[in-house]
């Protein structure tokens, strides 16, 4: 799924000492893509103990965007050598499906089974993913230097969200299927830093550049549903914001050492009536008093805190997180710019501090880092967290919905038909895409079939 703007780290600045120039999870969190100075790699996330490398390409240097469509063979790549050109590949066949050039540098790309979104600094291009036809160009968007945008992974309601202002936190909801603007909502006082949809496209979470408050809105009407406080002491740069696939949790990471996981539930409506005790009476008085306090103070008191946290052993490093189910258990995954993947267990009942169970190197042919400190940790009490923290010895496929790693190759996954297409496309069929070549020019033009 989308991570920071939803599932990727976005276009990198010059990588410098960082090992990875970009990294992103796919839409259902079953795959991880990384870009480096020498190419890109794709990994399967179906196991805790073993990191399986699905594909490696060293023919495209200086990759700064790589996005995979679920666990299919379609991958989109942008390189610093041609930052205005998007290349779409069938990586299992080693063939290029098509390429498009744009008027300025590509800042981000988002995919679902229906749409492909290309975000430039002041415009957004919407393609039909079946035949790569350009359907709509949204021009004169507010300056968006980071390419911040989010696309619902649910193709039946392909909502797109992007900043409506460069100075305040307005969010524009756009219907990617019907190609029309739905509404604009005032989400934050300051400029936006992160936006992401849940898996069904019914909710959208956002954070501003201050990074202290995270809000969740209903889609498409934009009503505020939840408000979470990440912290009050300092402003932070939110680098990753993502829902779990079941929409029960929301995870936020930043340039600090703490990752916050919030639980999406309203406890006030379902809370049983408290007994007539002195503490219960004072609690009600306190809550009633918030009605007479200034709005900012009252809102702060009513904001929900983190349900679970992770204390990273580093800070100030670019990272993205995702919440996934691997081998039938909930996991938190953290990918860092130095080329590592950390896997934690999450207790969905009690929350609390998440337990680190594995650390993988993404640059060592998928081999797991030796982590003797973790392997030799003393026995823990038989609590839920301790039980799930033990590495699983039985290989099991992920229970997450979506494409299987081999499903496309064996069965030919079908992208659903819609009003702009003439027929379904099979991603692992010889006739999946007609050969497409780009009509040369500075802007995306008509494509013709050879």
Secondary structure, 3 states (H helix, E strand, C coil): CCCCCCCECCCCCCCCCCCCCEEEECCCCCEEEEECCCCEEEEECCCCCCCEEEEEECCCCCEEEEEECCCCCEEEEEECCEEEEEEEEECCCCEEEEEEECCCCCCEEEECCCEEEEECCCEEEEEECCCCCEEEEEECCCCCCCCCEEECCCHHHCEEEEECCCCCEEEEEEECCCCEEEEEEEEECCCEEEEEECCCCCEEEEEECCCCEEEEEECCCCCEEEEEECCCCCCCCEEEEEECCCCCEEEEEECCCEEEEEECCCHHHHCCCCCCCHHHHHHHHHHHHHHHCCHHHHHHHHCECCCEEEECCCCCCCEEEEEEEECCEEEEEEEECCCEEEEEECCCCCCEECEEEEEEECCCCCCECCCHHHHCCCCCCCCHHHHHHCCCCCCCCCCCCCCCCCHHHHHCCEECCCCCCCCCEECCCCCCCCCEEECCCCCCCCEEEC
